[in-house]
Amino acid sequence: MAKIDLYHGSSRILEHPYLGGGRANNDYGPGLYCTLIPDLAKEWACSEKSGGFANHYRLETEGLRTLELNSEDYHILNWLAILLENRTYDLTNPLAIQAKKYILEHFLPRYHSYDLITGYRADDSYFSFSRAFLSNTISLEQLRRAMRLGKLGEQFVLRSREAFRRIEFIEAIPSDHTEFYPKKVERDLAARNDFSAISKEENPADAIYMIDIIRQKWTNDDPRI
């Protein structure tokens, strides 16, 4: 990567985004959350009753410390551990509470020093998939498959002052909620329907669940992940 074009969906035009300007409890912590796909940013920008903007930026990535969660160096439990550290999980199931603690202790990458993180976007439907895995409702393989649903693609998250210093605002592209909010709902519904189908499938006898990972004391370098 050198220079890449990124799009951030928002209800406002953001010519000068800054570190700490967004929600603190987002997927990968504070930062600017972007996509490579303009129309996807337009969906993110819309609510049921109002539109917004796909803010278009150009980012110079040369020299940035970049963590690519979808690369071969990382796995789905690394992604889940970062999500667990940052998103607010309302867990009442005793196993899910134990699972959260175990994943944070054994699978959390050292990600805080990176300028840029790329990986799955955990919208509300994906959030429910991960909670189902923690509660032992779906297997590890079902979680992997679920994360590919909805075609949300990768998100790019700027997490440092150096990353913010390197972005150039190009334009703000209007997003009409009457066009893009229905697409957003359709994408989410498709992911939920596909997940429902996956969760009802009969797993093989050797399928791995969260309880197995805890009992068998899996670690981050376990070849079964």
DRENTI-998028 format. One record per residue (C-alpha): x, y, z; residue number from 1; residue in one letter; chain. Coordinates in pm, 1 decimal. Layout:
{{X; Y; Z}; NUM; 'a'; 'A'}
...
//
This chain:
{{0.0; 0.0; 0.0}; 1; 'm'; 'A'}
{{101.4; 358.8; -59.0}; 2; 'a'; 'A'}
{{-179.2; 609.1; -99.9}; 3; 'k'; 'A'}
{{-529.8; 467.8; -64.6}; 4; 'i'; 'A'}
{{-873.5; 624.6; -90.4}; 5; 'd'; 'A'}
{{-1095.8; 572.2; 213.5}; 6; 'l'; 'A'}
{{-1457.6; 663.5; 287.8}; 7; 'y'; 'A'}
{{-1613.8; 738.6; 624.3}; 8; 'h'; 'A'}
{{-1992.5; 741.6; 661.3}; 9; 'g'; 'A'}
{{-2129.2; 1016.0; 883.0}; 10; 's'; 'A'}
{{-2430.1; 1240.6; 928.2}; 11; 's'; 'A'}
{{-2185.7; 1534.3; 896.0}; 12; 'r'; 'A'}
{{-1913.9; 1660.5; 666.9}; 13; 'i'; 'A'}
{{-1581.7; 1591.8; 841.5}; 14; 'l'; 'A'}
{{-1307.2; 1791.0; 675.1}; 15; 'e'; 'A'}
{{-1081.7; 1776.2; 979.6}; 16; 'h'; 'A'}
{{-1137.0; 1453.2; 1174.1}; 17; 'p'; 'A'}
{{-929.2; 1415.7; 1488.3}; 18; 'y'; 'A'}
{{-826.5; 1134.3; 1718.2}; 19; 'l'; 'A'}
{{-1085.3; 1090.6; 1993.6}; 20; 'g'; 'A'}
{{-1364.4; 1248.7; 1793.6}; 21; 'g'; 'A'}
{{-1566.9; 928.5; 1763.3}; 22; 'g'; 'A'}
{{-1708.4; 672.9; 2005.0}; 23; 'r'; 'A'}
{{-1459.1; 521.3; 2246.9}; 24; 'a'; 'A'}
{{-1628.2; 179.1; 2257.3}; 25; 'n'; 'A'}
{{-1615.9; 105.4; 1885.6}; 26; 'n'; 'A'}
{{-1478.3; -221.9; 1743.9}; 27; 'd'; 'A'}
{{-1106.9; -141.6; 1771.5}; 28; 'y'; 'A'}
{{-1127.8; 147.8; 2014.8}; 29; 'g'; 'A'}
{{-1112.4; 521.8; 1939.0}; 30; 'p'; 'A'}
{{-1035.5; 609.0; 1578.2}; 31; 'g'; 'A'}
{{-1169.4; 697.0; 1235.2}; 32; 'l'; 'A'}
{{-1354.4; 399.7; 1081.8}; 33; 'y'; 'A'}
{{-1345.1; 382.1; 704.0}; 34; 'c'; 'A'}
{{-1408.4; 154.7; 407.2}; 35; 't'; 'A'}
{{-1268.0; 127.0; 56.0}; 36; 'l'; 'A'}
{{-1623.3; 116.3; -82.7}; 37; 'i'; 'A'}
{{-1804.0; 452.9; -127.3}; 38; 'p'; 'A'}
{{-2155.1; 304.2; -136.1}; 39; 'd'; 'A'}
{{-2092.6; 113.7; 184.8}; 40; 'l'; 'A'}
{{-1991.5; 436.3; 357.8}; 41; 'a'; 'A'}
{{-2314.4; 590.0; 228.7}; 42; 'k'; 'A'}
{{-2508.1; 310.5; 398.1}; 43; 'e'; 'A'}
{{-2320.6; 368.7; 724.4}; 44; 'w'; 'A'}
{{-2406.6; 738.8; 701.4}; 45; 'a'; 'A'}
{{-2783.6; 693.0; 686.7}; 46; 'c'; 'A'}
{{-3050.7; 651.0; 947.4}; 47; 's'; 'A'}
{{-3412.2; 567.8; 876.7}; 48; 'e'; 'A'}
{{-3512.2; 933.0; 865.3}; 49; 'k'; 'A'}
{{-3202.1; 1119.0; 752.2}; 50; 's'; 'A'}
{{-2914.2; 1095.3; 510.6}; 51; 'g'; 'A'}
{{-2552.6; 1189.3; 550.5}; 52; 'g'; 'A'}
{{-2219.2; 1190.2; 372.7}; 53; 'f'; 'A'}
{{-1948.5; 954.5; 257.6}; 54; 'a'; 'A'}
{{-1644.8; 1160.2; 355.5}; 55; 'n'; 'A'}
{{-1370.0; 1081.2; 105.6}; 56; 'h'; 'A'}
{{-1007.9; 1087.0; 224.9}; 57; 'y'; 'A'}
{{-670.6; 994.6; 80.3}; 58; 'r'; 'A'}
{{-429.8; 827.8; 320.2}; 59; 'l'; 'A'}
{{-52.9; 795.4; 281.5}; 60; 'e'; 'A'}
{{18.5; 453.5; 434.7}; 61; 't'; 'A'}
{{393.2; 430.4; 369.7}; 62; 'e'; 'A'}
{{567.5; 387.9; 703.9}; 63; 'g'; 'A'}
{{251.6; 345.1; 908.9}; 64; 'l'; 'A'}
{{246.9; 58.3; 1156.9}; 65; 'r'; 'A'}
{{-38.4; -149.0; 1017.3}; 66; 't'; 'A'}
{{-212.6; -445.5; 1177.4}; 67; 'l'; 'A'}
{{-396.0; -657.3; 919.4}; 68; 'e'; 'A'}
{{-630.1; -881.5; 1116.5}; 69; 'l'; 'A'}
{{-744.0; -1069.3; 806.0}; 70; 'n'; 'A'}
{{-389.7; -1170.4; 715.5}; 71; 's'; 'A'}
{{-247.7; -1518.3; 779.3}; 72; 'e'; 'A'}
{{-67.5; -1387.9; 1087.9}; 73; 'd'; 'A'}
{{-395.3; -1355.4; 1279.8}; 74; 'y'; 'A'}
{{-714.3; -1555.8; 1327.7}; 75; 'h'; 'A'}
{{-1078.7; -1510.3; 1419.3}; 76; 'i'; 'A'}
{{-1014.6; -1531.8; 1793.9}; 77; 'l'; 'A'}
{{-766.9; -1242.4; 1774.0}; 78; 'n'; 'A'}
{{-1039.1; -1033.2; 1610.6}; 79; 'w'; 'A'}
{{-1289.9; -1140.0; 1874.5}; 80; 'l'; 'A'}
{{-1049.9; -1056.2; 2158.7}; 81; 'a'; 'A'}
{{-1004.3; -699.0; 2034.2}; 82; 'i'; 'A'}
{{-1380.1; -667.1; 1995.3}; 83; 'l'; 'A'}
{{-1433.2; -793.0; 2349.8}; 84; 'l'; 'A'}
{{-1189.0; -537.1; 2488.7}; 85; 'e'; 'A'}
{{-1360.5; -245.5; 2317.4}; 86; 'n'; 'A'}
{{-1729.7; -313.7; 2260.2}; 87; 'r'; 'A'}
{{-1984.1; -322.6; 2542.6}; 88; 't'; 'A'}
{{-2103.9; -678.8; 2590.7}; 89; 'y'; 'A'}
{{-2406.7; -743.8; 2811.2}; 90; 'd'; 'A'}
{{-2327.2; -1098.8; 2915.0}; 91; 'l'; 'A'}
{{-2540.6; -1287.4; 3169.2}; 92; 't'; 'A'}
{{-2457.4; -1646.2; 3070.0}; 93; 'n'; 'A'}
{{-2188.1; -1773.2; 3313.9}; 94; 'p'; 'A'}
{{-2007.8; -1955.7; 3033.1}; 95; 'l'; 'A'}
{{-2005.4; -1643.3; 2815.7}; 96; 'a'; 'A'}
{{-1855.8; -1442.4; 3102.6}; 97; 'i'; 'A'}
{{-1587.0; -1707.7; 3152.3}; 98; 'q'; 'A'}
{{-1530.8; -1723.9; 2774.8}; 99; 'a'; 'A'}
{{-1473.6; -1350.1; 2751.6}; 100; 'k'; 'A'}
{{-1212.0; -1365.8; 3026.0}; 101; 'k'; 'A'}
{{-1037.7; -1663.7; 2862.6}; 102; 'y'; 'A'}
{{-1024.2; -1507.1; 2516.2}; 103; 'i'; 'A'}
{{-888.6; -1178.7; 2650.2}; 104; 'l'; 'A'}
{{-619.3; -1361.6; 2846.6}; 105; 'e'; 'A'}
{{-505.3; -1592.5; 2565.0}; 106; 'h'; 'A'}
{{-586.5; -1437.0; 2225.8}; 107; 'f'; 'A'}
{{-561.6; -1057.8; 2258.0}; 108; 'l'; 'A'}
{{-294.5; -919.9; 2019.5}; 109; 'p'; 'A'}
{{-74.7; -629.8; 2121.5}; 110; 'r'; 'A'}
{{-257.0; -386.5; 1897.2}; 111; 'y'; 'A'}
{{-247.2; -59.2; 2087.9}; 112; 'h'; 'A'}
{{74.8; 70.2; 1930.1}; 113; 's'; 'A'}
{{-48.9; 38.1; 1568.7}; 114; 'y'; 'A'}
{{-137.2; 341.8; 1358.2}; 115; 'd'; 'A'}
{{-380.6; 159.3; 1130.3}; 116; 'l'; 'A'}
{{-588.1; -156.8; 1178.5}; 117; 'i'; 'A'}
{{-773.5; -343.0; 904.3}; 118; 't'; 'A'}
{{-1023.5; -618.5; 972.4}; 119; 'g'; 'A'}
{{-1387.1; -723.6; 988.0}; 120; 'y'; 'A'}
{{-1650.4; -468.0; 1072.0}; 121; 'r'; 'A'}
{{-1871.7; -577.5; 1361.5}; 122; 'a'; 'A'}
{{-2209.6; -420.6; 1294.4}; 123; 'd'; 'A'}
{{-2503.2; -522.1; 1514.9}; 124; 'd'; 'A'}
{{-2565.4; -851.5; 1336.1}; 125; 's'; 'A'}
{{-2198.3; -953.9; 1358.6}; 126; 'y'; 'A'}
{{-2200.8; -852.9; 1722.9}; 127; 'f'; 'A'}
{{-2481.6; -1103.1; 1786.0}; 128; 's'; 'A'}
{{-2284.0; -1376.6; 1604.8}; 129; 'f'; 'A'}
{{-1988.3; -1333.6; 1838.7}; 130; 's'; 'A'}
{{-2215.6; -1337.3; 2143.9}; 131; 'r'; 'A'}
{{-2367.7; -1665.8; 2022.4}; 132; 'a'; 'A'}
{{-2019.3; -1816.7; 2000.8}; 133; 'f'; 'A'}
{{-1930.5; -1702.6; 2353.0}; 134; 'l'; 'A'}
{{-2252.5; -1862.2; 2480.0}; 135; 's'; 'A'}
{{-2161.3; -2195.2; 2317.2}; 136; 'n'; 'A'}
{{-2455.7; -2173.4; 2074.7}; 137; 't'; 'A'}
{{-2247.3; -2193.1; 1756.4}; 138; 'i'; 'A'}
{{-1916.4; -2360.6; 1678.7}; 139; 's'; 'A'}
{{-1587.3; -2197.3; 1588.3}; 140; 'l'; 'A'}
{{-1634.3; -2293.9; 1223.3}; 141; 'e'; 'A'}
{{-1985.2; -2147.1; 1221.1}; 142; 'q'; 'A'}
{{-1843.9; -1822.4; 1359.7}; 143; 'l'; 'A'}
{{-1583.3; -1813.9; 1081.6}; 144; 'r'; 'A'}
{{-1853.3; -1863.5; 820.5}; 145; 'r'; 'A'}
{{-2082.9; -1607.1; 981.3}; 146; 'a'; 'A'}
{{-1813.7; -1340.0; 962.1}; 147; 'm'; 'A'}
{{-1816.1; -1367.5; 584.3}; 148; 'r'; 'A'}
{{-2188.3; -1289.7; 566.0}; 149; 'l'; 'A'}
{{-2338.0; -960.3; 458.3}; 150; 'g'; 'A'}
{{-2044.9; -863.7; 236.8}; 151; 'k'; 'A'}
{{-1944.5; -584.5; 471.3}; 152; 'l'; 'A'}
{{-1584.3; -606.7; 363.0}; 153; 'g'; 'A'}
{{-1288.7; -477.6; 559.9}; 154; 'e'; 'A'}
{{-1283.4; -162.9; 762.6}; 155; 'q'; 'A'}
{{-976.8; 55.9; 796.0}; 156; 'f'; 'A'}
{{-933.4; 223.0; 1132.9}; 157; 'v'; 'A'}
{{-697.6; 516.5; 1189.1}; 158; 'l'; 'A'}
{{-586.0; 496.3; 1551.8}; 159; 'r'; 'A'}
{{-293.0; 734.3; 1599.9}; 160; 's'; 'A'}
{{-206.0; 1100.5; 1561.3}; 161; 'r'; 'A'}
{{44.3; 1000.9; 1292.8}; 162; 'e'; 'A'}
{{-229.6; 830.3; 1089.4}; 163; 'a'; 'A'}
{{-458.4; 1132.8; 1123.3}; 164; 'f'; 'A'}
{{-173.6; 1360.5; 1017.4}; 165; 'r'; 'A'}
{{-143.7; 1169.8; 690.1}; 166; 'r'; 'A'}
{{-504.5; 1194.9; 567.9}; 167; 'i'; 'A'}
{{-617.9; 1446.5; 311.4}; 168; 'e'; 'A'}
{{-985.4; 1537.7; 282.0}; 169; 'f'; 'A'}
{{-1101.8; 1510.1; -79.3}; 170; 'i'; 'A'}
{{-1478.6; 1562.3; -78.9}; 171; 'e'; 'A'}
{{-1805.1; 1482.4; 96.7}; 172; 'a'; 'A'}
{{-2041.0; 1273.7; -116.4}; 173; 'i'; 'A'}
{{-2408.7; 1311.3; -18.4}; 174; 'p'; 'A'}
{{-2599.0; 997.0; 77.1}; 175; 's'; 'A'}
{{-2977.2; 989.9; 30.0}; 176; 'd'; 'A'}
{{-3141.2; 789.1; 307.9}; 177; 'h'; 'A'}
{{-3432.2; 689.1; 84.2}; 178; 't'; 'A'}
{{-3183.4; 500.7; -134.3}; 179; 'e'; 'A'}
{{-2914.3; 382.1; 105.1}; 180; 'f'; 'A'}
{{-3097.7; 310.9; 430.6}; 181; 'y'; 'A'}
{{-3306.6; 33.0; 266.4}; 182; 'p'; 'A'}
{{-2981.5; -114.7; 130.6}; 183; 'k'; 'A'}
{{-2835.4; -105.8; 480.5}; 184; 'k'; 'A'}
{{-3139.9; -285.4; 622.2}; 185; 'v'; 'A'}
{{-3137.9; -538.2; 338.9}; 186; 'e'; 'A'}
{{-2769.8; -617.1; 395.1}; 187; 'r'; 'A'}
{{-2824.7; -667.2; 768.0}; 188; 'd'; 'A'}
{{-3135.1; -881.5; 714.5}; 189; 'l'; 'A'}
{{-2953.9; -1100.1; 461.9}; 190; 'a'; 'A'}
{{-2669.8; -1156.4; 708.1}; 191; 'a'; 'A'}
{{-2912.5; -1245.3; 988.1}; 192; 'r'; 'A'}
{{-3109.0; -1484.8; 766.8}; 193; 'n'; 'A'}
{{-2791.5; -1655.3; 647.2}; 194; 'd'; 'A'}
{{-2667.6; -1679.5; 1004.6}; 195; 'f'; 'A'}
{{-2995.7; -1831.3; 1115.8}; 196; 's'; 'A'}
{{-2953.6; -2097.4; 848.2}; 197; 'a'; 'A'}
{{-2593.5; -2166.4; 953.9}; 198; 'i'; 'A'}
{{-2683.2; -2188.0; 1322.9}; 199; 's'; 'A'}
{{-2949.5; -2450.5; 1248.8}; 200; 'k'; 'A'}
{{-2711.1; -2675.9; 1059.0}; 201; 'e'; 'A'}
{{-2601.9; -2997.2; 1223.9}; 202; 'e'; 'A'}
{{-2236.2; -2978.2; 1319.6}; 203; 'n'; 'A'}
{{-1995.0; -3270.1; 1278.9}; 204; 'p'; 'A'}
{{-1910.1; -3466.2; 1590.6}; 205; 'a'; 'A'}
{{-1565.1; -3306.7; 1611.4}; 206; 'd'; 'A'}
{{-1690.9; -2947.3; 1589.0}; 207; 'a'; 'A'}
{{-1513.7; -2709.5; 1829.2}; 208; 'i'; 'A'}
{{-1717.5; -2492.8; 2064.6}; 209; 'y'; 'A'}
{{-1612.4; -2229.6; 2314.9}; 210; 'm'; 'A'}
{{-1636.2; -2477.3; 2602.0}; 211; 'i'; 'A'}
{{-1387.8; -2704.2; 2419.6}; 212; 'd'; 'A'}
{{-1138.3; -2420.1; 2379.5}; 213; 'i'; 'A'}
{{-1151.6; -2353.5; 2753.3}; 214; 'i'; 'A'}
{{-1139.9; -2717.7; 2861.7}; 215; 'r'; 'A'}
{{-858.7; -2806.6; 2621.5}; 216; 'q'; 'A'}
{{-668.0; -2489.5; 2720.4}; 217; 'k'; 'A'}
{{-610.8; -2361.0; 2366.9}; 218; 'w'; 'A'}
{{-346.7; -2091.9; 2327.3}; 219; 't'; 'A'}
{{-288.4; -1836.6; 2054.5}; 220; 'n'; 'A'}
{{-55.8; -2056.8; 1849.9}; 221; 'd'; 'A'}
{{-280.7; -2363.6; 1854.9}; 222; 'd'; 'A'}
{{-276.3; -2519.3; 1504.1}; 223; 'p'; 'A'}
{{-648.3; -2603.5; 1523.6}; 224; 'r'; 'A'}
{{-754.8; -2239.8; 1505.9}; 225; 'i'; 'A'}
//
